[in-house]
Amino acid sequence: MPVLLTLIVGAAAGAIAVHFMKLNVSFWVAGAIGVLGAIFGGIILRALAVLLLGASAVGSLFVGGLIGAVVLIWIYRTYFVNR
């Protein structure tokens, strides 16, 4: 169940991040960016939520996924596009 939740939330976060960053990619690439962002950003945000609040939530997965996807898009544009 957590894997399915990560895929669904990550795809949604990726679609929002791609739209926010105005990146012209397919739905599958947006989903992959979001899932990677959800994995990395969600882990970091959940760890911070557990340390600071003593609890974790599904919302941290979405917010972490969105932030992680935006960071991945920024890294892609900064280091890989104009080379």
Phi and psi in radians as a Rosetta constraint file:
Dihedral C 1 N 2 CA 2 C 2 CIRCULARHARMONIC -1.084 0.35
Dihedral N 2 CA 2 C 2 N 3 CIRCULARHARMONIC -0.567 0.35
Dihedral C 2 N 3 CA 3 C 3 CIRCULARHARMONIC -1.190 0.35
Dihedral N 3 CA 3 C 3 N 4 CIRCULARHARMONIC -0.761 0.35
Dihedral C 3 N 4 CA 4 C 4 CIRCULARHARMONIC -1.109 0.35
Dihedral N 4 CA 4 C 4 N 5 CIRCULARHARMONIC -0.718 0.35
Dihedral C 4 N 5 CA 5 C 5 CIRCULARHARMONIC -1.106 0.35
Dihedral N 5 CA 5 C 5 N 6 CIRCULARHARMONIC -0.714 0.35
Dihedral C 5 N 6 CA 6 C 6 CIRCULARHARMONIC -1.118 0.35
Dihedral N 6 CA 6 C 6 N 7 CIRCULARHARMONIC -0.696 0.35
Dihedral C 6 N 7 CA 7 C 7 CIRCULARHARMONIC -1.128 0.35
Dihedral N 7 CA 7 C 7 N 8 CIRCULARHARMONIC -0.790 0.35
Dihedral C 7 N 8 CA 8 C 8 CIRCULARHARMONIC -1.190 0.35
Dihedral N 8 CA 8 C 8 N 9 CIRCULARHARMONIC -0.871 0.35
Dihedral C 8 N 9 CA 9 C 9 CIRCULARHARMONIC -1.169 0.35
Dihedral N 9 CA 9 C 9 N 10 CIRCULARHARMONIC -0.677 0.35
Dihedral C 9 N 10 CA 10 C 10 CIRCULARHARMONIC -1.131 0.35
Dihedral N 10 CA 10 C 10 N 11 CIRCULARHARMONIC -0.703 0.35
Dihedral C 10 N 11 CA 11 C 11 CIRCULARHARMONIC -1.122 0.35
Dihedral N 11 CA 11 C 11 N 12 CIRCULARHARMONIC -0.711 0.35
Dihedral C 11 N 12 CA 12 C 12 CIRCULARHARMONIC -1.150 0.35
Dihedral N 12 CA 12 C 12 N 13 CIRCULARHARMONIC -0.772 0.35
Dihedral C 12 N 13 CA 13 C 13 CIRCULARHARMONIC -1.121 0.35
Dihedral N 13 CA 13 C 13 N 14 CIRCULARHARMONIC -0.655 0.35
Dihedral C 13 N 14 CA 14 C 14 CIRCULARHARMONIC -1.145 0.35
Dihedral N 14 CA 14 C 14 N 15 CIRCULARHARMONIC -0.712 0.35
Dihedral C 14 N 15 CA 15 C 15 CIRCULARHARMONIC -1.102 0.35
Dihedral N 15 CA 15 C 15 N 16 CIRCULARHARMONIC -0.724 0.35
Dihedral C 15 N 16 CA 16 C 16 CIRCULARHARMONIC -1.187 0.35
Dihedral N 16 CA 16 C 16 N 17 CIRCULARHARMONIC -0.752 0.35
Dihedral C 16 N 17 CA 17 C 17 CIRCULARHARMONIC -1.142 0.35
Dihedral N 17 CA 17 C 17 N 18 CIRCULARHARMONIC -0.703 0.35
Dihedral C 17 N 18 CA 18 C 18 CIRCULARHARMONIC -1.130 0.35
Dihedral N 18 CA 18 C 18 N 19 CIRCULARHARMONIC -0.703 0.35
Dihedral C 18 N 19 CA 19 C 19 CIRCULARHARMONIC -1.165 0.35
Dihedral N 19 CA 19 C 19 N 20 CIRCULARHARMONIC -0.740 0.35
Dihedral C 19 N 20 CA 20 C 20 CIRCULARHARMONIC -1.120 0.35
Dihedral N 20 CA 20 C 20 N 21 CIRCULARHARMONIC -0.692 0.35
Dihedral C 20 N 21 CA 21 C 21 CIRCULARHARMONIC -1.571 0.35
Dihedral N 21 CA 21 C 21 N 22 CIRCULARHARMONIC 0.026 0.35
Dihedral C 21 N 22 CA 22 C 22 CIRCULARHARMONIC 0.936 0.35
Dihedral N 22 CA 22 C 22 N 23 CIRCULARHARMONIC 0.914 0.35
Dihedral C 22 N 23 CA 23 C 23 CIRCULARHARMONIC -1.808 0.35
Dihedral N 23 CA 23 C 23 N 24 CIRCULARHARMONIC 2.235 0.35
Dihedral C 23 N 24 CA 24 C 24 CIRCULARHARMONIC -1.640 0.35
Dihedral N 24 CA 24 C 24 N 25 CIRCULARHARMONIC 1.597 0.35
Dihedral C 24 N 25 CA 25 C 25 CIRCULARHARMONIC -2.332 0.35
Dihedral N 25 CA 25 C 25 N 26 CIRCULARHARMONIC 2.941 0.35
Dihedral C 25 N 26 CA 26 C 26 CIRCULARHARMONIC -1.316 0.35
Dihedral N 26 CA 26 C 26 N 27 CIRCULARHARMONIC 2.980 0.35
Dihedral C 26 N 27 CA 27 C 27 CIRCULARHARMONIC -1.075 0.35
Dihedral N 27 CA 27 C 27 N 28 CIRCULARHARMONIC -0.674 0.35
Dihedral C 27 N 28 CA 28 C 28 CIRCULARHARMONIC -1.191 0.35
Dihedral N 28 CA 28 C 28 N 29 CIRCULARHARMONIC -0.688 0.35
Dihedral C 28 N 29 CA 29 C 29 CIRCULARHARMONIC -1.199 0.35
Dihedral N 29 CA 29 C 29 N 30 CIRCULARHARMONIC -0.702 0.35
Dihedral C 29 N 30 CA 30 C 30 CIRCULARHARMONIC -1.082 0.35
Dihedral N 30 CA 30 C 30 N 31 CIRCULARHARMONIC -0.705 0.35
Dihedral C 30 N 31 CA 31 C 31 CIRCULARHARMONIC -1.137 0.35
Dihedral N 31 CA 31 C 31 N 32 CIRCULARHARMONIC -0.718 0.35
Dihedral C 31 N 32 CA 32 C 32 CIRCULARHARMONIC -1.138 0.35
Dihedral N 32 CA 32 C 32 N 33 CIRCULARHARMONIC -0.721 0.35
Dihedral C 32 N 33 CA 33 C 33 CIRCULARHARMONIC -1.073 0.35
Dihedral N 33 CA 33 C 33 N 34 CIRCULARHARMONIC -0.758 0.35
Dihedral C 33 N 34 CA 34 C 34 CIRCULARHARMONIC -1.159 0.35
Dihedral N 34 CA 34 C 34 N 35 CIRCULARHARMONIC -0.696 0.35
Dihedral C 34 N 35 CA 35 C 35 CIRCULARHARMONIC -1.164 0.35
Dihedral N 35 CA 35 C 35 N 36 CIRCULARHARMONIC -0.762 0.35
Dihedral C 35 N 36 CA 36 C 36 CIRCULARHARMONIC -1.084 0.35
Dihedral N 36 CA 36 C 36 N 37 CIRCULARHARMONIC -0.731 0.35
Dihedral C 36 N 37 CA 37 C 37 CIRCULARHARMONIC -1.119 0.35
Dihedral N 37 CA 37 C 37 N 38 CIRCULARHARMONIC -0.668 0.35
Dihedral C 37 N 38 CA 38 C 38 CIRCULARHARMONIC -1.179 0.35
Dihedral N 38 CA 38 C 38 N 39 CIRCULARHARMONIC -0.632 0.35
Dihedral C 38 N 39 CA 39 C 39 CIRCULARHARMONIC -1.162 0.35
Dihedral N 39 CA 39 C 39 N 40 CIRCULARHARMONIC -0.934 0.35
Dihedral C 39 N 40 CA 40 C 40 CIRCULARHARMONIC -1.290 0.35
Dihedral N 40 CA 40 C 40 N 41 CIRCULARHARMONIC -0.874 0.35
Dihedral C 40 N 41 CA 41 C 41 CIRCULARHARMONIC -1.167 0.35
Dihedral N 41 CA 41 C 41 N 42 CIRCULARHARMONIC -0.661 0.35
Dihedral C 41 N 42 CA 42 C 42 CIRCULARHARMONIC -1.154 0.35
Dihedral N 42 CA 42 C 42 N 43 CIRCULARHARMONIC -0.694 0.35
Dihedral C 42 N 43 CA 43 C 43 CIRCULARHARMONIC -1.119 0.35
Dihedral N 43 CA 43 C 43 N 44 CIRCULARHARMONIC -0.800 0.35
Dihedral C 43 N 44 CA 44 C 44 CIRCULARHARMONIC -1.141 0.35
Dihedral N 44 CA 44 C 44 N 45 CIRCULARHARMONIC -0.791 0.35
Dihedral C 44 N 45 CA 45 C 45 CIRCULARHARMONIC -1.201 0.35
Dihedral N 45 CA 45 C 45 N 46 CIRCULARHARMONIC -0.642 0.35
Dihedral C 45 N 46 CA 46 C 46 CIRCULARHARMONIC -1.139 0.35
Dihedral N 46 CA 46 C 46 N 47 CIRCULARHARMONIC -0.703 0.35
Dihedral C 46 N 47 CA 47 C 47 CIRCULARHARMONIC -1.091 0.35
Dihedral N 47 CA 47 C 47 N 48 CIRCULARHARMONIC -0.719 0.35
Dihedral C 47 N 48 CA 48 C 48 CIRCULARHARMONIC -1.161 0.35
Dihedral N 48 CA 48 C 48 N 49 CIRCULARHARMONIC -0.678 0.35
Dihedral C 48 N 49 CA 49 C 49 CIRCULARHARMONIC -1.154 0.35
Dihedral N 49 CA 49 C 49 N 50 CIRCULARHARMONIC -0.682 0.35
Dihedral C 49 N 50 CA 50 C 50 CIRCULARHARMONIC -1.188 0.35
Dihedral N 50 CA 50 C 50 N 51 CIRCULARHARMONIC -0.719 0.35
Dihedral C 50 N 51 CA 51 C 51 CIRCULARHARMONIC -1.197 0.35
Dihedral N 51 CA 51 C 51 N 52 CIRCULARHARMONIC -0.751 0.35
Dihedral C 51 N 52 CA 52 C 52 CIRCULARHARMONIC -1.511 0.35
Dihedral N 52 CA 52 C 52 N 53 CIRCULARHARMONIC -0.674 0.35
Dihedral C 52 N 53 CA 53 C 53 CIRCULARHARMONIC -1.890 0.35
Dihedral N 53 CA 53 C 53 N 54 CIRCULARHARMONIC -0.306 0.35
Dihedral C 53 N 54 CA 54 C 54 CIRCULARHARMONIC 1.402 0.35
Dihedral N 54 CA 54 C 54 N 55 CIRCULARHARMONIC 0.205 0.35
Dihedral C 54 N 55 CA 55 C 55 CIRCULARHARMONIC -2.613 0.35
Dihedral N 55 CA 55 C 55 N 56 CIRCULARHARMONIC 2.832 0.35
Dihedral C 55 N 56 CA 56 C 56 CIRCULARHARMONIC -2.262 0.35
Dihedral N 56 CA 56 C 56 N 57 CIRCULARHARMONIC 2.792 0.35
Dihedral C 56 N 57 CA 57 C 57 CIRCULARHARMONIC -2.517 0.35
Dihedral N 57 CA 57 C 57 N 58 CIRCULARHARMONIC 2.872 0.35
Dihedral C 57 N 58 CA 58 C 58 CIRCULARHARMONIC -1.199 0.35
Dihedral N 58 CA 58 C 58 N 59 CIRCULARHARMONIC -0.519 0.35
Dihedral C 58 N 59 CA 59 C 59 CIRCULARHARMONIC -1.046 0.35
Dihedral N 59 CA 59 C 59 N 60 CIRCULARHARMONIC -0.565 0.35
Dihedral C 59 N 60 CA 60 C 60 CIRCULARHARMONIC -1.164 0.35
Dihedral N 60 CA 60 C 60 N 61 CIRCULARHARMONIC -0.502 0.35
Dihedral C 60 N 61 CA 61 C 61 CIRCULARHARMONIC -1.161 0.35
Dihedral N 61 CA 61 C 61 N 62 CIRCULARHARMONIC -0.759 0.35
Dihedral C 61 N 62 CA 62 C 62 CIRCULARHARMONIC -1.204 0.35
Dihedral N 62 CA 62 C 62 N 63 CIRCULARHARMONIC -0.837 0.35
Dihedral C 62 N 63 CA 63 C 63 CIRCULARHARMONIC -1.122 0.35
Dihedral N 63 CA 63 C 63 N 64 CIRCULARHARMONIC -0.759 0.35
Dihedral C 63 N 64 CA 64 C 64 CIRCULARHARMONIC -1.110 0.35
Dihedral N 64 CA 64 C 64 N 65 CIRCULARHARMONIC -0.673 0.35
Dihedral C 64 N 65 CA 65 C 65 CIRCULARHARMONIC -1.129 0.35
Dihedral N 65 CA 65 C 65 N 66 CIRCULARHARMONIC -0.720 0.35
Dihedral C 65 N 66 CA 66 C 66 CIRCULARHARMONIC -1.136 0.35
Dihedral N 66 CA 66 C 66 N 67 CIRCULARHARMONIC -0.823 0.35
Dihedral C 66 N 67 CA 67 C 67 CIRCULARHARMONIC -1.134 0.35
Dihedral N 67 CA 67 C 67 N 68 CIRCULARHARMONIC -0.756 0.35
Dihedral C 67 N 68 CA 68 C 68 CIRCULARHARMONIC -1.094 0.35
Dihedral N 68 CA 68 C 68 N 69 CIRCULARHARMONIC -0.692 0.35
Dihedral C 68 N 69 CA 69 C 69 CIRCULARHARMONIC -1.170 0.35
Dihedral N 69 CA 69 C 69 N 70 CIRCULARHARMONIC -0.717 0.35
Dihedral C 69 N 70 CA 70 C 70 CIRCULARHARMONIC -1.108 0.35
Dihedral N 70 CA 70 C 70 N 71 CIRCULARHARMONIC -0.719 0.35
Dihedral C 70 N 71 CA 71 C 71 CIRCULARHARMONIC -1.131 0.35
Dihedral N 71 CA 71 C 71 N 72 CIRCULARHARMONIC -0.724 0.35
Dihedral C 71 N 72 CA 72 C 72 CIRCULARHARMONIC -1.099 0.35
Dihedral N 72 CA 72 C 72 N 73 CIRCULARHARMONIC -0.710 0.35
Dihedral C 72 N 73 CA 73 C 73 CIRCULARHARMONIC -1.138 0.35
Dihedral N 73 CA 73 C 73 N 74 CIRCULARHARMONIC -0.713 0.35
Dihedral C 73 N 74 CA 74 C 74 CIRCULARHARMONIC -1.096 0.35
Dihedral N 74 CA 74 C 74 N 75 CIRCULARHARMONIC -0.772 0.35
Dihedral C 74 N 75 CA 75 C 75 CIRCULARHARMONIC -1.081 0.35
Dihedral N 75 CA 75 C 75 N 76 CIRCULARHARMONIC -0.746 0.35
Dihedral C 75 N 76 CA 76 C 76 CIRCULARHARMONIC -1.059 0.35
Dihedral N 76 CA 76 C 76 N 77 CIRCULARHARMONIC -0.833 0.35
Dihedral C 76 N 77 CA 77 C 77 CIRCULARHARMONIC -1.184 0.35
Dihedral N 77 CA 77 C 77 N 78 CIRCULARHARMONIC -0.645 0.35
Dihedral C 77 N 78 CA 78 C 78 CIRCULARHARMONIC -1.277 0.35
Dihedral N 78 CA 78 C 78 N 79 CIRCULARHARMONIC -0.743 0.35
Dihedral C 78 N 79 CA 79 C 79 CIRCULARHARMONIC -1.882 0.35
Dihedral N 79 CA 79 C 79 N 80 CIRCULARHARMONIC -0.302 0.35
Dihedral C 79 N 80 CA 80 C 80 CIRCULARHARMONIC -2.111 0.35
Dihedral N 80 CA 80 C 80 N 81 CIRCULARHARMONIC -0.283 0.35
Dihedral C 80 N 81 CA 81 C 81 CIRCULARHARMONIC -1.363 0.35
Dihedral N 81 CA 81 C 81 N 82 CIRCULARHARMONIC -0.879 0.35
Dihedral C 81 N 82 CA 82 C 82 CIRCULARHARMONIC -1.669 0.35
Dihedral N 82 CA 82 C 82 N 83 CIRCULARHARMONIC 0.679 0.35
